[in-house]
Amino acid sequence: MVVIQFLLSLVFIFSMYLSMTLFALLGAIPSLLSRKATYWVVRNFAGSVIFLARIICGLKVELRGEVPTGNVVIASKHQSFFDVILHAYYLENVNFVMKQELTYFPIVGFYGKRLGVAPVKRGGKGKAVSQMMSGLEKSGQDTQLVIYPQGTRVAPGKVMPYKVGAAVVCQRMNRRCILAATNVGMYWPKHSLLRKRGTVVLEYLGEVPSDLQTKSFVKYIEEHIEKASNALMEEAILK
């Protein structure tokens, strides 16, 4: 059974990249002319990945909570590429803080720049925050900005500290912060080709109190995101 699922996973991965290539080629010129077209391409590509994962791998998606709208920051758990896909599909005007090296990739970089992503080079905390703020100020648009406070994908069961980026953006740009939890790493593991059958959950949680100072803000989002994500992972184990 594992062998069959692994083979199906390979078919899915090939189909996903084929879909990415087709959408990228078809949407290149419209995206150069209009950011609306860029959103259309990104959202429909994300929808195709969700569809392919379900029909090929038996990997379903469940959305919980109210989908954030307006000019907000979304501090989200990050376990695999699939949670990026889910945010891109459900959020109307999605944007991301992205590792700078990804902006040099042909397709991801082009569409990231068209969305107005904030590129960040890994390094010192102060330098990374400054880069992120500079990128956001240049984008100059109202978006649902997804920030991964741990700075990278973190596999289930692993512990990694939360960083100050989300707090700084919310404070300096006067944005509300919504939290998001997920269990995607249980089914789409980091550094693995296997895509498991089951139900991935993306859950949008409550809003962070606006009166928190940076240290308290970081502690708050860490406690709530980790608690909710751990609950989703335990739920998946019990199924």
FENLIN-V223963 format. One record per residue. N is the residue number from 1. RES is the residue in three letters. SS is DSSP state (alpha for helix, beta for strand, coil for the rest). PHI is phi as a letter, one per 20 degrees, with the letter a starting at -180 (* if undefined). NEAR is the number of other C-alpha atoms within 10 Angstrom. Layout:
BEGIN
n->N res->RES ss->SS phi->PHI near->NEAR
n->N res->RES ss->SS phi->PHI near->NEAR
END
This chain:
BEGIN
n->1 res->MET ss->coil phi->* near->6
n->2 res->VAL ss->alpha phi->f near->9
n->3 res->VAL ss->alpha phi->f near->9
n->4 res->ILE ss->alpha phi->f near->10
n->5 res->GLN ss->alpha phi->f near->17
n->6 res->PHE ss->alpha phi->f near->16
n->7 res->LEU ss->alpha phi->f near->16
n->8 res->LEU ss->alpha phi->f near->19
n->9 res->SER ss->alpha phi->f near->23
n->10 res->LEU ss->alpha phi->f near->17
n->11 res->VAL ss->alpha phi->f near->15
n->12 res->PHE ss->alpha phi->f near->22
n->13 res->ILE ss->alpha phi->f near->19
n->14 res->PHE ss->alpha phi->f near->12
n->15 res->SER ss->alpha phi->f near->17
n->16 res->MET ss->alpha phi->f near->20
n->17 res->TYR ss->alpha phi->f near->13
n->18 res->LEU ss->alpha phi->f near->12
n->19 res->SER ss->alpha phi->f near->18
n->20 res->MET ss->alpha phi->g near->20
n->21 res->THR ss->alpha phi->f near->14
n->22 res->LEU ss->alpha phi->f near->12
n->23 res->PHE ss->alpha phi->f near->18
n->24 res->ALA ss->alpha phi->f near->21
n->25 res->LEU ss->alpha phi->f near->12
n->26 res->LEU ss->alpha phi->f near->11
n->27 res->GLY ss->alpha phi->e near->18
n->28 res->ALA ss->alpha phi->g near->16
n->29 res->ILE ss->alpha phi->f near->12
n->30 res->PRO ss->alpha phi->g near->14
n->31 res->SER ss->alpha phi->f near->20
n->32 res->LEU ss->alpha phi->f near->13
n->33 res->LEU ss->alpha phi->e near->11
n->34 res->SER ss->coil phi->b near->11
n->35 res->ARG ss->alpha phi->f near->16
n->36 res->LYS ss->alpha phi->g near->13
n->37 res->ALA ss->alpha phi->f near->17
n->38 res->THR ss->alpha phi->f near->24
n->39 res->TYR ss->alpha phi->f near->23
n->40 res->TRP ss->alpha phi->f near->18
n->41 res->VAL ss->alpha phi->f near->22
n->42 res->VAL ss->alpha phi->f near->22
n->43 res->ARG ss->alpha phi->f near->22
n->44 res->ASN ss->alpha phi->f near->17
n->45 res->PHE ss->alpha phi->f near->23
n->46 res->ALA ss->alpha phi->g near->23
n->47 res->GLY ss->alpha phi->f near->17
n->48 res->SER ss->alpha phi->f near->19
n->49 res->VAL ss->alpha phi->f near->22
n->50 res->ILE ss->alpha phi->f near->19
n->51 res->PHE ss->alpha phi->f near->17
n->52 res->LEU ss->alpha phi->f near->20
n->53 res->ALA ss->alpha phi->f near->25
n->54 res->ARG ss->alpha phi->f near->17
n->55 res->ILE ss->alpha phi->f near->11
n->56 res->ILE ss->alpha phi->e near->18
n->57 res->CYS ss->alpha phi->d near->23
n->58 res->GLY ss->coil phi->m near->18
n->59 res->LEU ss->beta phi->d near->19
n->60 res->LYS ss->beta phi->e near->17
n->61 res->VAL ss->beta phi->c near->17
n->62 res->GLU ss->beta phi->c near->9
n->63 res->LEU ss->beta phi->d near->14
n->64 res->ARG ss->beta phi->c near->14
n->65 res->GLY ss->coil phi->n near->11
n->66 res->GLU ss->coil phi->e near->10
n->67 res->VAL ss->coil phi->f near->15
n->68 res->PRO ss->coil phi->f near->21
n->69 res->THR ss->coil phi->c near->15
n->70 res->GLY ss->coil phi->n near->14
n->71 res->ASN ss->coil phi->e near->17
n->72 res->VAL ss->beta phi->c near->22
n->73 res->VAL ss->beta phi->d near->28
n->74 res->ILE ss->beta phi->d near->28
n->75 res->ALA ss->beta phi->e near->27
n->76 res->SER ss->beta phi->c near->29
n->77 res->LYS ss->coil phi->f near->29
n->78 res->HIS ss->coil phi->c near->25
n->79 res->GLN ss->coil phi->d near->24
n->80 res->SER ss->coil phi->a near->22
n->81 res->PHE ss->alpha phi->f near->14
n->82 res->PHE ss->alpha phi->f near->20
n->83 res->ASP ss->alpha phi->f near->23
n->84 res->VAL ss->alpha phi->f near->16
n->85 res->ILE ss->alpha phi->g near->18
n->86 res->LEU ss->alpha phi->f near->21
n->87 res->HIS ss->alpha phi->f near->24
n->88 res->ALA ss->alpha phi->f near->23
n->89 res->TYR ss->alpha phi->e near->22
n->90 res->TYR ss->alpha phi->e near->16
n->91 res->LEU ss->coil phi->e near->19
n->92 res->GLU ss->coil phi->f near->17
n->93 res->ASN ss->coil phi->c near->22
n->94 res->VAL ss->beta phi->f near->24
n->95 res->ASN ss->beta phi->b near->26
n->96 res->PHE ss->beta phi->c near->23
n->97 res->VAL ss->beta phi->e near->22
n->98 res->MET ss->beta phi->c near->21
n->99 res->LYS ss->beta phi->g near->18
n->100 res->GLN ss->alpha phi->g near->17
n->101 res->GLU ss->alpha phi->f near->12
n->102 res->LEU ss->alpha phi->f near->16
n->103 res->THR ss->alpha phi->f near->19
n->104 res->TYR ss->alpha phi->e near->13
n->105 res->PHE ss->coil phi->f near->12
n->106 res->PRO ss->alpha phi->g near->10
n->107 res->ILE ss->alpha phi->e near->16
n->108 res->VAL ss->alpha phi->g near->14
n->109 res->GLY ss->alpha phi->f near->18
n->110 res->PHE ss->alpha phi->f near->19
n->111 res->TYR ss->alpha phi->f near->23
n->112 res->GLY ss->alpha phi->f near->22
n->113 res->LYS ss->alpha phi->f near->15
n->114 res->ARG ss->alpha phi->f near->19
n->115 res->LEU ss->alpha phi->f near->22
n->116 res->GLY ss->coil phi->n near->22
n->117 res->VAL ss->coil phi->g near->25
n->118 res->ALA ss->beta phi->e near->25
n->119 res->PRO ss->beta phi->f near->24
n->120 res->VAL ss->beta phi->c near->23
n->121 res->LYS ss->coil phi->e near->15
n->122 res->ARG ss->coil phi->f near->12
n->123 res->GLY ss->coil phi->r near->9
n->124 res->GLY ss->coil phi->f near->8
n->125 res->LYS ss->alpha phi->g near->11
n->126 res->GLY ss->alpha phi->f near->11
n->127 res->LYS ss->alpha phi->f near->12
n->128 res->ALA ss->alpha phi->f near->17
n->129 res->VAL ss->alpha phi->f near->20
n->130 res->SER ss->alpha phi->f near->13
n->131 res->GLN ss->alpha phi->f near->15
n->132 res->MET ss->alpha phi->f near->23
n->133 res->MET ss->alpha phi->f near->19
n->134 res->SER ss->alpha phi->f near->14
n->135 res->GLY ss->alpha phi->f near->17
n->136 res->LEU ss->alpha phi->f near->20
n->137 res->GLU ss->alpha phi->f near->12
n->138 res->LYS ss->alpha phi->f near->11
n->139 res->SER ss->alpha phi->f near->16
n->140 res->GLY ss->coil phi->l near->9
n->141 res->GLN ss->coil phi->b near->13
n->142 res->ASP ss->coil phi->e near->13
n->143 res->THR ss->coil phi->b near->20
n->144 res->GLN ss->beta phi->e near->24
n->145 res->LEU ss->beta phi->e near->27
n->146 res->VAL ss->beta phi->e near->27
n->147 res->ILE ss->beta phi->c near->23
n->148 res->TYR ss->coil phi->e near->23
n->149 res->PRO ss->coil phi->f near->23
n->150 res->GLN ss->coil phi->e near->19
n->151 res->GLY ss->coil phi->n near->20
n->152 res->THR ss->coil phi->a near->14
n->153 res->ARG ss->coil phi->f near->18
n->154 res->VAL ss->coil phi->c near->17
n->155 res->ALA ss->coil phi->f near->19
n->156 res->PRO ss->coil phi->g near->17
n->157 res->GLY ss->coil phi->n near->9
n->158 res->LYS ss->coil phi->e near->6
n->159 res->VAL ss->coil phi->d near->10
n->160 res->MET ss->coil phi->b near->14
n->161 res->PRO ss->coil phi->f near->10
n->162 res->TYR ss->coil phi->e near->16
n->163 res->LYS ss->coil phi->d near->19
n->164 res->VAL ss->coil phi->e near->18
n->165 res->GLY ss->alpha phi->g near->24
n->166 res->ALA ss->alpha phi->f near->26
n->167 res->ALA ss->alpha phi->f near->25
n->168 res->VAL ss->alpha phi->f near->20
n->169 res->VAL ss->alpha phi->f near->21
n->170 res->CYS ss->alpha phi->f near->18
n->171 res->GLN ss->alpha phi->f near->16
n->172 res->ARG ss->alpha phi->f near->9
n->173 res->MET ss->alpha phi->d near->14
n->174 res->ASN ss->coil phi->l near->13
n->175 res->ARG ss->coil phi->d near->20
n->176 res->ARG ss->beta phi->f near->18
n->177 res->CYS ss->beta phi->c near->28
n->178 res->ILE ss->beta phi->d near->23
n->179 res->LEU ss->beta phi->e near->23
n->180 res->ALA ss->beta phi->c near->29
n->181 res->ALA ss->beta phi->d near->26
n->182 res->THR ss->beta phi->b near->26
n->183 res->ASN ss->coil phi->c near->28
n->184 res->VAL ss->alpha phi->g near->29
n->185 res->GLY ss->alpha phi->f near->23
n->186 res->MET ss->alpha phi->f near->23
n->187 res->TYR ss->coil phi->d near->20
n->188 res->TRP ss->beta phi->c near->23
n->189 res->PRO ss->coil phi->f near->20
n->190 res->LYS ss->coil phi->f near->17
n->191 res->HIS ss->coil phi->l near->9
n->192 res->SER ss->coil phi->b near->9
n->193 res->LEU ss->coil phi->e near->14
n->194 res->LEU ss->coil phi->f near->21
n->195 res->ARG ss->beta phi->d near->24
n->196 res->LYS ss->coil phi->e near->21
n->197 res->ARG ss->coil phi->f near->18
n->198 res->GLY ss->beta phi->q near->17
n->199 res->THR ss->beta phi->c near->18
n->200 res->VAL ss->beta phi->e near->25
n->201 res->VAL ss->beta phi->d near->21
n->202 res->LEU ss->beta phi->d near->24
n->203 res->GLU ss->beta phi->c near->23
n->204 res->TYR ss->beta phi->e near->22
n->205 res->LEU ss->beta phi->e near->21
n->206 res->GLY ss->beta phi->e near->14
n->207 res->GLU ss->beta phi->e near->17
n->208 res->VAL ss->coil phi->f near->17
n->209 res->PRO ss->coil phi->g near->12
n->210 res->SER ss->coil phi->f near->14
n->211 res->ASP ss->coil phi->e near->9
n->212 res->LEU ss->coil phi->e near->14
n->213 res->GLN ss->coil phi->f near->12
n->214 res->THR ss->alpha phi->g near->17
n->215 res->LYS ss->alpha phi->f near->11
n->216 res->SER ss->alpha phi->f near->12
n->217 res->PHE ss->alpha phi->g near->20
n->218 res->VAL ss->alpha phi->f near->20
n->219 res->LYS ss->alpha phi->f near->15
n->220 res->TYR ss->alpha phi->f near->14
n->221 res->ILE ss->alpha phi->f near->23
n->222 res->GLU ss->alpha phi->f near->21
n->223 res->GLU ss->alpha phi->f near->11
n->224 res->HIS ss->alpha phi->f near->17
n->225 res->ILE ss->alpha phi->f near->22
n->226 res->GLU ss->alpha phi->f near->17
n->227 res->LYS ss->alpha phi->f near->12
n->228 res->ALA ss->alpha phi->f near->20
n->229 res->SER ss->alpha phi->f near->22
n->230 res->ASN ss->alpha phi->f near->17
n->231 res->ALA ss->alpha phi->f near->15
n->232 res->LEU ss->alpha phi->f near->20
n->233 res->MET ss->alpha phi->f near->19
n->234 res->GLU ss->alpha phi->f near->13
n->235 res->GLU ss->alpha phi->f near->11
n->236 res->ALA ss->alpha phi->f near->17
n->237 res->ILE ss->alpha phi->f near->9
n->238 res->LEU ss->alpha phi->f near->6
n->239 res->LYS ss->coil phi->f near->7
END
